[in-house]
Amino acid sequence: MHDDELDDTLDEEIEDQAEAAEVGGGRAAGRRRPGFVAGVLLGAILGAGLGLLFAPERGDRARRRLRRRLARLREQAAEQRTRLREGR
């Protein structure tokens, strides 16, 4: 009788998880949308750029610094894209 109760409990748990997956649009719990991550990254980049633009330093220096940082970010993004394509 103990095995039957365990089977019933497991069946209920499987049904609950299936229902939760249907309610969540079929996505497994814990998976994030790429749009959310892209939004966070875009917000961070914009925040850093605005911080540099409003920093108490000359405009030409701030723009030069911003260009260097953006160039580094582009390089890092390209490296990350390459790593992802290679499956590392």
Secondary structure as UniProt FT lines:
FT   HELIX           2..23
FT   TURN            24..26
FT   TURN            29..30
FT   HELIX           34..53
FT   HELIX           59..86
//
